Amino acid sequence: MKKVCLLASILSLVGTAVVGCNSTPNNSTATDNTTNTAINTSLENKGLQTIGITLGDLGNPFYLAVQKGAEQQAKKIGDIRVNTVSSGFDLNQQANQIENFTAANTDLIILSAVDKKGVKPAIDQARSAGRIVIAVDSAVDADVDAMISSNNIQAGEIACKYISDRLNGKGNVVILNGTPMDSINQRVSGCKSSLAKYPDIKIISDQNAEGTRDGGLRVMTDVLTTFGKIDAVFATNDQSGVGADLAARQARRKEFFIVGVDGSPDAIKAMEDKDGVFVATAAQDPARMAQKAVEVGNDVIQGKKLSNSEILVPVKLVTRDNLGSYKGW
């Protein structure tokens, strides 16, 4: 009887051991399948999750509008983390920011380049690491996934067409130039092509006002001292135009008018003041540019091919006559 019981116990232990050995591989297989499924699902659902944006100066309303536009579009797409930083127009700072975005595995990097050539190594590194890079507002001498900007030639053309029309094709024009970058050069080119149609319009001064209010004030003050007759001023951006408007007030000169480019809040405020001489601006849409950048970046990540990697956003002329219908930034 004891032998029978002992045999039964041994058989029971063997059966348990067999079941135990079989259960280990089964559990392992189940775990591996679950893990593989999770990885595959993660890869399949991989989309735009993080955006890094480096801009010139977040104290500038233009760049704030870029930031807001990007955040609005990202929110439409889904739960996307957006990190926007200011480069302070410093090349080294911007290069470091791009490198940090790259190291952090940021999916999409959007930049408004401080230096079109100097920023190339950081962009190349980001692209080599598999990051999507889109330039906004300013062109770069680097291979990017897309370049989105205002139609700056159009901006110069419509601004200076307004000047020539208002002057009836005759008068002395001052150009407040800016930092030598593609967007500014294109605006000046568009302006000059418009003015060139009228031989009786003369450009009497073309100086760099540095794109700032202080620069516009300084250069325009000198111009007012030098020239006794000025009919119109083309400012390559609103900030320098607002500075020129202040110079005119200080000099008590009102025989000319100023047309800028941007459509900025400061320009709108200046245009609303009938005692000033700032009368029109070729308005950009920075929020739309940023929205388009996020939209295009998401498309590229999803594997969609772009029909055109260079995208121009139209500008429109805002004057004192249609100011009431302009929504602004």
Order of alpha helices (4+ residues) and beta strands (2+ residues): alpha-beta-alpha-beta-alpha-beta-alpha-beta-beta-alpha-beta-alpha-beta-alpha-beta-alpha-beta-alpha-beta-alpha-beta-beta
